[in-house]
Amino acid sequence: MLKNRTIAQKLGSVMFAGLMVLTAGVAMAAAPASADTRCGDWLQEDERVGLNDFRAGANCAEIDSDEKVRAHLVKVDAVDDYSSWFTTEYKSYYTAWQSCWAGCSSSRVVSPR
C-alpha cells in the first residue's frame, strides 16, 4: 500500500509539472510575435538673429509591424507641425523648421497602420 501511494505521489508530481509546461507553452504562443515600439524624440534649435527656429525629430529602434510613427512639434498657442509617417527603424525623421513665438516642445505619435 505504501509503495502504491509513493507511485501515485510521483505520478501526480509529474502530471503537475507537465501541466505547468503546457500552460507556459500556451502563454508564450499567445504573446505577440513583435516587440514593443521603442522610439525617442528631441527638439532641435537653429540659432538665428531674432527669433530662433525649431524642429522636432524622432527615431525608432523598434517599430511594431502594425504601427507607424511620426515626429510632432508641439507649439504653444499655434498650430502643431508633424513629420511624415514612417516605419523605417534607425532613421531620423523631422518636422519642418518653425518659429515658436510662445514656446514649443517635441513629442512623437504612434498610431496603428
N, C-alpha and C positions, 0 to 999 in steps of 0.2 A: 504494500500500500504506500509506504514511504517512497519507494522508487517511482511509482506512478505519479505521485504528487510532484516530485522533483522534475520529472519529464514534462509534466503539464506546465510547471512554472517556467521552465526553459522555453517551451513551445510558445507560451504566452509572451515572453520577452522578445522572442524572435518575431512573432507576429506584430507586436507593438513597434519594433524597430522598422520592420517592413512598411508598416502603415505610415510612419514618420517620413521615410524616404519617399514614398509615393506622394504624400502631401506636399513635401518640399518640391518635388518634380512638377506637380500641378501648379504650385505657386510661381515657380520660375517660368513655366510655359505661358502663364497669364500676364507676365510682365512685358512691357513694350520692348520691341527689339532695338529701338534707337535710344540714344542718351538724351538728357535734357539739353535744351538750347542754352549755351553759355556765351554771353556777349559782354562787351564793355563799351562805354560811350565816354566822350570827352568834349570839351569846349575849346576851340582854338581862337586866338585873338590875333588880328592883323593890326599892328600899331600904325596909326596914320596921324597926320596933323589934323587936329579937331577930334571928331568922334571916331573911335576905333570900330572896325568891322569884326564880326564873329561868325563862326560856323560850327555846327555840331558834326561830330564824326562817330562812327560805330564800326566795330569789328567783332566777328564771332569766331570762337574756336570750335564750337559745335552748334549745328542747327538741326533740329528735328526734321525728319523728312516731310512732315505735314505742316511745317511752319515757314514763315518768311519774316524778314526783319527790315527795318529802316531806321535811319538816324532822325532825331527830332530836335529841332532848335526851338526851345520854349521861350517866347518873347513876352515880357510883361507888358500888358496894355497894348498889344499889337497882334497881328495875325502870325501864327507859328509857321515855320518852314520845315519841310521834310525832304529827305533824300529819296531816291527811287527805292523800291522794294528790292531786296537781294536775298539770295540763298547760297551764295558762294562763301565758303569758310576761309579764314585767314586773309581776307582782303578788306581794306578800309573803304568805307563809303561816307560821303559828306553831303551836307546841305549846301546851298549857295551862301556866299558871303552876305551878311546882313548887318545893318546898323541896329543897335538895340538902345533906343532912347531911354527907356526906363529899366533896362537890365534884361539879361537872358541867361538861360542855363541849357544844359544838354540832357537828352534822355534818349531812349530807344523804344521802338514799338515792335512787339512781336505779335503776329497775327496768324490765324490758320490760312493755309494756301487755298 
